[in-house]
Amino acid sequence: MNAKFLTALLFVAFSTVSYAQMNFGIRAGAAFNDVVATEGLDAITPEFKNVTTYNISLISEYEIGDYFSIQPELSYNTKGFRIKETADIELWNIPLPVGIEAVSKFSYLEVPLLFKGRVGNDKVKAYAMAGPAVGYAVDGDLETYGRVFFDIKLFETDIDLDAVGYERFEVSGIVGAGVEFLTNSGKIFLDARYQHGFTQLYDIPVFNEKIKNRGTSVNVGYVMSF
């Protein structure tokens, strides 16, 4: 790489950042998560159901012109799933009694990098977004409920992720769409997202089947322009 080409590349990069509108803000929302399992696993194990969780993020958005932007985020997400069973099972090396509902939740620190395209006017714009995300599972817990005529919480147990062989690092993809309302100092936005995990997180004992995260979320946020 010669000096002229390097100088030109640095000039283009500097110019792009210089003309970018910088926004910083926060996003929060409700998420509905479960796991992806193979058809074989679905046929021989309890049905996986979604669990309602939450997420919160710090946002930095770099607008490149009127129609495109790049949005890195730092997120705290809770993911997981729940199962219902009427026979003795074992989950995360913890024995579970007959007639239970087990809710597994995992806390993630996550860094999405989203690319956004938008259309609209000076007051309201619609946008679509897509991009990768890298996450790390900080901890997990298992909530167990007895089921007779209604749910009774039996116990809550921390999951030792390393002991059960849970893969802490996760790579996933995000797609979504939303609408933003421009104000004098920034913008308020609403969006919906789908996130699909590509990393095999856990090998179900006996069945030798692996699971992956997936989920949808509905979010609201505010970013301030600088």
Salt bridges, closest charged atoms under 4 A:
ASP34 OD1 - ARG214 NE 2.94
GLU47 OE1 - LYS49 NZ 3.42
GLU61 OE2 - LYS116 NZ 3.26
GLU61 OE2 - ARG118 NH2 2.73
GLU61 OE1 - LYS187 NZ 3.05
GLU63 OE2 - LYS187 NZ 2.60
GLU73 OE1 - ARG27 NH2 2.96
GLU73 OE2 - ARG193 NH2 2.87
GLU101 OE2 - ARG82 NH1 2.68
GLU101 OE1 - ARG147 NH1 3.54
GLU110 OE2 - LYS79 NZ 2.90
ASP151 OD1 - ARG147 NH1 2.48
GLU156 OE1 - LYS153 NZ 2.95
ASP162 OD1 - ARG168 NE 3.05
GLU170 OE1 - LYS79 NZ 2.82
GLU180 OE2 - ARG118 NE 2.94
GLU180 OE1 - LYS187 NZ 3.41
ASP191 OD1 - ARG193 NE 3.49
ASP203 OD2 - LYS210 NZ 3.63
